[in-house]
Amino acid sequence: MDPSMAVDIGRQALWVTLIISGPLLLAGLVVGLFIGIIQAVTQIHEMTLTFIPKILAVVGLFIWLLPWMAIKLLDYTINLFNQIPTAIR
């Protein structure tokens, strides 16, 4: 295996990680921003008010996107295993 192939495999791994984790992180960001605006307007600063909606949003989106995430990971794994014969040469 040459160094460019190793770098390419690492780049693909980082890209798949970004694609899979991006929607979950974005959902947490949007819900946190929305709750933060509500807290600023109402002047209620309760920690559970920010924590629980974010958890529910991320878990709900995770359950909804789980089939898509599994397909993405499976495609990456199959692609990685298909590259093994070319890496040995």
VMD Tcl script that draws the C-alpha trace (Angstrom):
set ca {
  {0.00 0.00 0.00}
  {1.41 3.34 -1.01}
  {0.99 6.46 1.13}
  {-1.49 8.06 -1.24}
  {-3.84 5.10 -0.86}
  {-3.63 5.31 2.94}
  {-4.36 9.03 2.83}
  {-7.30 8.41 0.50}
  {-8.75 5.77 2.85}
  {-8.41 8.19 5.76}
  {-10.03 10.97 3.76}
  {-12.95 8.71 2.87}
  {-13.36 7.69 6.52}
  {-13.45 11.31 7.66}
  {-15.92 12.22 4.91}
  {-18.28 9.36 5.83}
  {-18.03 10.37 9.49}
  {-18.91 13.96 8.62}
  {-21.83 12.91 6.41}
  {-23.26 10.59 9.07}
  {-22.79 12.84 12.11}
  {-23.66 16.12 10.40}
  {-27.47 15.89 10.54}
  {-27.44 14.88 14.22}
  {-25.12 17.73 15.18}
  {-27.14 20.19 13.11}
  {-30.38 19.10 14.81}
  {-28.81 19.63 18.23}
  {-27.55 23.05 17.13}
  {-30.91 24.19 15.78}
  {-32.88 22.98 18.81}
  {-30.32 24.52 21.18}
  {-30.47 27.83 19.34}
  {-34.27 27.83 19.39}
  {-34.42 27.01 23.10}
  {-31.75 29.65 23.80}
  {-33.84 32.29 22.04}
  {-36.91 31.24 24.02}
  {-34.91 31.41 27.26}
  {-33.59 34.87 26.41}
  {-37.07 36.17 25.66}
  {-38.77 34.64 28.70}
  {-35.76 35.00 31.05}
  {-36.18 31.41 32.25}
  {-32.75 29.82 32.67}
  {-33.36 26.21 33.58}
  {-30.71 23.65 32.54}
  {-33.18 20.84 31.87}
  {-35.09 23.13 29.53}
  {-32.14 23.09 27.11}
  {-30.87 19.58 27.71}
  {-34.00 17.44 27.32}
  {-35.31 18.89 24.00}
  {-31.86 18.50 22.45}
  {-31.63 14.88 23.55}
  {-35.12 14.14 22.25}
  {-34.42 15.81 18.90}
  {-31.10 14.02 18.38}
  {-32.44 10.62 19.46}
  {-35.56 11.01 17.32}
  {-33.51 12.01 14.28}
  {-31.06 9.18 14.95}
  {-33.88 6.62 14.96}
  {-35.35 8.13 11.79}
  {-31.99 8.27 9.95}
  {-30.63 4.93 11.20}
  {-31.39 2.99 7.96}
  {-29.70 5.67 5.85}
  {-26.68 5.74 8.18}
  {-26.37 1.95 8.04}
  {-26.45 2.02 4.24}
  {-23.73 4.71 4.14}
  {-21.50 2.75 6.53}
  {-22.13 -0.49 4.65}
  {-21.24 1.15 1.32}
  {-18.02 2.51 2.82}
  {-17.11 -0.88 4.30}
  {-17.78 -2.72 1.04}
  {-15.69 -0.15 -0.83}
  {-12.89 -0.57 1.71}
  {-12.93 -4.36 1.40}
  {-12.93 -4.07 -2.40}
  {-9.74 -1.98 -2.19}
  {-7.85 -4.70 -0.28}
  {-6.73 -6.68 -3.38}
  {-5.33 -3.55 -5.02}
  {-3.53 -2.53 -1.80}
  {-1.65 -5.83 -1.56}
  {-0.06 -5.51 -4.99}
}
mol new
graphics top color blue
foreach p $ca { graphics top sphere $p radius 0.5 }
foreach p [lrange $ca 0 end-1] q [lrange $ca 1 end] { graphics top cylinder $p $q radius 0.2 }
display resetview
